[in-house]
Amino acid sequence: MLAVKLISNPAAAAEISTTVPAGKWWRIVAMRFVLTTAASVGNRFPALTIDDGTNILWRAQNAVAQAASLVVDYNFCPVGNPFAAPGASATTRQHQMPDLNLGPGSRIRTTLSQLLGTDQFSSIVIYVDEEGGEREAVDQPDQA
């Protein structure tokens, strides 16, 4: 079932982090967030990390820095734009991500180099195809 997950804005200078709830499986259809950088001088390179609670499944860092005093809309999806990186002043950035099925306890989080005092993540939305119930682990041999 398709579902929209609205994630609360973290405090200023804090990262985004959300966890797939117990008993649920998510396939991410798309994700977006806005990063507003403070006036403090410095380049920020936001990264999105997806892990199973222990092991990193996928991580991508923005190749183009976001400078001070900018508002940039970041968009991720399995069919995102894999082509040329945007210029440093681009206000929208598209990223391609793998098509992953995430089990309970999996996390979706940001890591931002040079996170400064009043940098703020906001407008965080994750579109998921959500299933409930138990699943068998992938790539496990049958136990006879």
C-alpha positions as protocol buffer text, in pm:
chain_id: "A"
residue {
  index: 1
  type: MET
  ca { x: 0 y: 0 z: 0 }
}
residue {
  index: 2
  type: LEU
  ca { x: 140 y: 341 z: -95 }
}
residue {
  index: 3
  type: ALA
  ca { x: 188 y: 569 z: 202 }
}
residue {
  index: 4
  type: VAL
  ca { x: 324 y: 917 z: 264 }
}
residue {
  index: 5
  type: LYS
  ca { x: 545 y: 952 z: 570 }
}
residue {
  index: 6
  type: LEU
  ca { x: 577 y: 1308 z: 697 }
}
residue {
  index: 7
  type: ILE
  ca { x: 887 y: 1326 z: 914 }
}
residue {
  index: 8
  type: SER
  ca { x: 908 y: 1593 z: 1183 }
}
residue {
  index: 9
  type: ASN
  ca { x: 1174 y: 1856 z: 1133 }
}
residue {
  index: 10
  type: PRO
  ca { x: 1475 y: 1791 z: 1356 }
}
residue {
  index: 11
  type: ALA
  ca { x: 1608 y: 2070 z: 1575 }
}
residue {
  index: 12
  type: ALA
  ca { x: 1845 y: 2320 z: 1417 }
}
residue {
  index: 13
  type: ALA
  ca { x: 2190 y: 2166 z: 1357 }
}
residue {
  index: 14
  type: ALA
  ca { x: 2045 y: 1813 z: 1391 }
}
residue {
  index: 15
  type: GLU
  ca { x: 2026 y: 1536 z: 1131 }
}
residue {
  index: 16
  type: ILE
  ca { x: 1724 y: 1362 z: 979 }
}
residue {
  index: 17
  type: SER
  ca { x: 1671 y: 1009 z: 1107 }
}
residue {
  index: 18
  type: THR
  ca { x: 1374 y: 777 z: 1077 }
}
residue {
  index: 19
  type: THR
  ca { x: 1334 y: 404 z: 1135 }
}
residue {
  index: 20
  type: VAL
  ca { x: 1109 y: 150 z: 965 }
}
residue {
  index: 21
  type: PRO
  ca { x: 863 y: 47 z: 1238 }
}
residue {
  index: 22
  type: ALA
  ca { x: 834 y: -304 z: 1378 }
}
residue {
  index: 23
  type: GLY
  ca { x: 620 y: -532 z: 1162 }
}
residue {
  index: 24
  type: LYS
  ca { x: 654 y: -310 z: 851 }
}
residue {
  index: 25
  type: TRP
  ca { x: 848 y: -331 z: 526 }
}
residue {
  index: 26
  type: TRP
  ca { x: 914 y: -23 z: 316 }
}
residue {
  index: 27
  type: ARG
  ca { x: 1013 y: 12 z: -48 }
}
residue {
  index: 28
  type: ILE
  ca { x: 1107 y: 376 z: -96 }
}
residue {
  index: 29
  type: VAL
  ca { x: 931 y: 528 z: -395 }
}
residue {
  index: 30
  type: ALA
  ca { x: 1075 y: 877 z: -339 }
}
residue {
  index: 31
  type: MET
  ca { x: 1214 y: 1102 z: -69 }
}
residue {
  index: 32
  type: ARG
  ca { x: 1261 y: 1476 z: -42 }
}
residue {
  index: 33
  type: PHE
  ca { x: 1388 y: 1726 z: 210 }
}
residue {
  index: 34
  type: VAL
  ca { x: 1491 y: 2089 z: 218 }
}
residue {
  index: 35
  type: LEU
  ca { x: 1818 y: 2206 z: 368 }
}
residue {
  index: 36
  type: THR
  ca { x: 1846 y: 2570 z: 470 }
}
residue {
  index: 37
  type: THR
  ca { x: 2203 y: 2664 z: 549 }
}
residue {
  index: 38
  type: ALA
  ca { x: 2294 y: 2927 z: 804 }
}
residue {
  index: 39
  type: ALA
  ca { x: 2489 y: 3240 z: 716 }
}
residue {
  index: 40
  type: SER
  ca { x: 2798 y: 3082 z: 872 }
}
residue {
  index: 41
  type: VAL
  ca { x: 3067 y: 3043 z: 609 }
}
residue {
  index: 42
  type: GLY
  ca { x: 3135 y: 2686 z: 505 }
}
residue {
  index: 43
  type: ASN
  ca { x: 3045 y: 2429 z: 244 }
}
residue {
  index: 44
  type: ARG
  ca { x: 2800 y: 2155 z: 336 }
}
residue {
  index: 45
  type: PHE
  ca { x: 2787 y: 1818 z: 158 }
}
residue {
  index: 46
  type: PRO
  ca { x: 2465 y: 1644 z: 263 }
}
residue {
  index: 47
  type: ALA
  ca { x: 2464 y: 1266 z: 240 }
}
residue {
  index: 48
  type: LEU
  ca { x: 2174 y: 1022 z: 261 }
}
residue {
  index: 49
  type: THR
  ca { x: 2246 y: 688 z: 428 }
}
residue {
  index: 50
  type: ILE
  ca { x: 2020 y: 384 z: 437 }
}
residue {
  index: 51
  type: ASP
  ca { x: 2114 y: 99 z: 669 }
}
residue {
  index: 52
  type: ASP
  ca { x: 1959 y: -208 z: 826 }
}
residue {
  index: 53
  type: GLY
  ca { x: 2035 y: -80 z: 1175 }
}
residue {
  index: 54
  type: THR
  ca { x: 2389 y: -217 z: 1158 }
}
residue {
  index: 55
  type: ASN
  ca { x: 2520 y: -236 z: 802 }
}
residue {
  index: 56
  type: ILE
  ca { x: 2512 y: 44 z: 546 }
}
residue {
  index: 57
  type: LEU
  ca { x: 2302 y: -65 z: 247 }
}
residue {
  index: 58
  type: TRP
  ca { x: 2346 y: 252 z: 45 }
}
residue {
  index: 59
  type: ARG
  ca { x: 2502 y: 593 z: 91 }
}
residue {
  index: 60
  type: ALA
  ca { x: 2532 y: 888 z: -143 }
}
residue {
  index: 61
  type: GLN
  ca { x: 2689 y: 1223 z: -75 }
}
residue {
  index: 62
  type: ASN
  ca { x: 2601 y: 1530 z: -276 }
}
residue {
  index: 63
  type: ALA
  ca { x: 2894 y: 1601 z: -509 }
}
residue {
  index: 64
  type: VAL
  ca { x: 2829 y: 1975 z: -518 }
}
residue {
  index: 65
  type: ALA
  ca { x: 2862 y: 2177 z: -198 }
}
residue {
  index: 66
  type: GLN
  ca { x: 2576 y: 2377 z: -57 }
}
residue {
  index: 67
  type: ALA
  ca { x: 2721 y: 2708 z: 59 }
}
residue {
  index: 68
  type: ALA
  ca { x: 2601 y: 2942 z: 334 }
}
residue {
  index: 69
  type: SER
  ca { x: 2261 y: 3114 z: 321 }
}
residue {
  index: 70
  type: LEU
  ca { x: 2100 y: 2883 z: 64 }
}
residue {
  index: 71
  type: VAL
  ca { x: 1772 y: 2691 z: 55 }
}
residue {
  index: 72
  type: VAL
  ca { x: 1802 y: 2372 z: -150 }
}
residue {
  index: 73
  type: ASP
  ca { x: 1537 y: 2106 z: -221 }
}
residue {
  index: 74
  type: TYR
  ca { x: 1689 y: 1753 z: -236 }
}
residue {
  index: 75
  type: ASN
  ca { x: 1497 y: 1477 z: -416 }
}
residue {
  index: 76
  type: PHE
  ca { x: 1578 y: 1105 z: -422 }
}
residue {
  index: 77
  type: CYS
  ca { x: 1411 y: 820 z: -611 }
}
residue {
  index: 78
  type: PRO
  ca { x: 1506 y: 496 z: -791 }
}
residue {
  index: 79
  type: VAL
  ca { x: 1444 y: 668 z: -1124 }
}
residue {
  index: 80
  type: GLY
  ca { x: 1609 y: 999 z: -1032 }
}
residue {
  index: 81
  type: ASN
  ca { x: 1828 y: 1201 z: -1262 }
}
residue {
  index: 82
  type: PRO
  ca { x: 2166 y: 1017 z: -1279 }
}
residue {
  index: 83
  type: PHE
  ca { x: 2316 y: 1272 z: -1516 }
}
residue {
  index: 84
  type: ALA
  ca { x: 2521 y: 1591 z: -1473 }
}
residue {
  index: 85
  type: ALA
  ca { x: 2561 y: 1735 z: -1125 }
}
residue {
  index: 86
  type: PRO
  ca { x: 2386 y: 2069 z: -1064 }
}
residue {
  index: 87
  type: GLY
  ca { x: 2576 y: 2393 z: -1026 }
}
residue {
  index: 88
  type: ALA
  ca { x: 2660 y: 2522 z: -680 }
}
residue {
  index: 89
  type: SER
  ca { x: 2371 y: 2771 z: -690 }
}
residue {
  index: 90
  type: ALA
  ca { x: 2103 y: 2517 z: -796 }
}
residue {
  index: 91
  type: THR
  ca { x: 1799 y: 2525 z: -567 }
}
residue {
  index: 92
  type: THR
  ca { x: 1681 y: 2173 z: -660 }
}
residue {
  index: 93
  type: ARG
  ca { x: 1901 y: 1866 z: -668 }
}
residue {
  index: 94
  type: GLN
  ca { x: 1794 y: 1525 z: -800 }
}
residue {
  index: 95
  type: HIS
  ca { x: 1959 y: 1198 z: -696 }
}
residue {
  index: 96
  type: GLN
  ca { x: 1910 y: 840 z: -807 }
}
residue {
  index: 97
  type: MET
  ca { x: 1894 y: 576 z: -537 }
}
residue {
  index: 98
  type: PRO
  ca { x: 1859 y: 197 z: -554 }
}
residue {
  index: 99
  type: ASP
  ca { x: 1525 y: 21 z: -533 }
}
residue {
  index: 100
  type: LEU
  ca { x: 1550 y: -126 z: -181 }
}
residue {
  index: 101
  type: ASN
  ca { x: 1311 y: -322 z: 40 }
}
residue {
  index: 102
  type: LEU
  ca { x: 1375 y: -213 z: 397 }
}
residue {
  index: 103
  type: GLY
  ca { x: 1276 y: -430 z: 691 }
}
residue {
  index: 104
  type: PRO
  ca { x: 1189 y: -337 z: 1048 }
}
residue {
  index: 105
  type: GLY
  ca { x: 1467 y: -143 z: 1217 }
}
residue {
  index: 106
  type: SER
  ca { x: 1615 y: -15 z: 890 }
}
residue {
  index: 107
  type: ARG
  ca { x: 1708 y: 352 z: 905 }
}
residue {
  index: 108
  type: ILE
  ca { x: 1704 y: 642 z: 663 }
}
residue {
  index: 109
  type: ARG
  ca { x: 1924 y: 925 z: 782 }
}
residue {
  index: 110
  type: THR
  ca { x: 2136 y: 1217 z: 676 }
}
residue {
  index: 111
  type: THR
  ca { x: 2495 y: 1295 z: 758 }
}
residue {
  index: 112
  type: LEU
  ca { x: 2603 y: 1647 z: 683 }
}
residue {
  index: 113
  type: SER
  ca { x: 2966 y: 1750 z: 672 }
}
residue {
  index: 114
  type: GLN
  ca { x: 3018 y: 2079 z: 853 }
}
residue {
  index: 115
  type: LEU
  ca { x: 2672 y: 2093 z: 1009 }
}
residue {
  index: 116
  type: LEU
  ca { x: 2667 y: 2445 z: 1152 }
}
residue {
  index: 117
  type: GLY
  ca { x: 2469 y: 2611 z: 1432 }
}
residue {
  index: 118
  type: THR
  ca { x: 2142 y: 2700 z: 1263 }
}
residue {
  index: 119
  type: ASP
  ca { x: 2147 y: 2476 z: 953 }
}
residue {
  index: 120
  type: GLN
  ca { x: 1796 y: 2331 z: 929 }
}
residue {
  index: 121
  type: PHE
  ca { x: 1642 y: 2029 z: 757 }
}
residue {
  index: 122
  type: SER
  ca { x: 1270 y: 2068 z: 685 }
}
residue {
  index: 123
  type: SER
  ca { x: 981 y: 1955 z: 460 }
}
residue {
  index: 124
  type: ILE
  ca { x: 1084 y: 1592 z: 499 }
}
residue {
  index: 125
  type: VAL
  ca { x: 861 y: 1351 z: 308 }
}
residue {
  index: 126
  type: ILE
  ca { x: 916 y: 983 z: 231 }
}
residue {
  index: 127
  type: TYR
  ca { x: 685 y: 807 z: -14 }
}
residue {
  index: 128
  type: VAL
  ca { x: 683 y: 433 z: 52 }
}
residue {
  index: 129
  type: ASP
  ca { x: 517 y: 118 z: -66 }
}
residue {
  index: 130
  type: GLU
  ca { x: 443 y: -28 z: 278 }
}
residue {
  index: 131
  type: GLU
  ca { x: 367 y: -386 z: 372 }
}
residue {
  index: 132
  type: GLY
  ca { x: 293 y: -533 z: 710 }
}
residue {
  index: 133
  type: GLY
  ca { x: 354 y: -879 z: 849 }
}
residue {
  index: 134
  type: GLU
  ca { x: 639 y: -1125 z: 860 }
}
residue {
  index: 135
  type: ARG
  ca { x: 876 y: -1194 z: 573 }
}
residue {
  index: 136
  type: GLU
  ca { x: 1148 y: -1447 z: 526 }
}
residue {
  index: 137
  type: ALA
  ca { x: 1504 y: -1326 z: 497 }
}
residue {
  index: 138
  type: VAL
  ca { x: 1628 y: -1287 z: 140 }
}
residue {
  index: 139
  type: ASP
  ca { x: 1884 y: -1531 z: -4 }
}
residue {
  index: 140
  type: GLN
  ca { x: 1851 y: -1785 z: 274 }
}
residue {
  index: 141
  type: PRO
  ca { x: 1864 y: -2154 z: 180 }
}
residue {
  index: 142
  type: ASP
  ca { x: 1557 y: -2363 z: 256 }
}
residue {
  index: 143
  type: GLN
  ca { x: 1582 y: -2547 z: 584 }
}
residue {
  index: 144
  type: ALA
  ca { x: 1457 y: -2905 z: 536 }
}
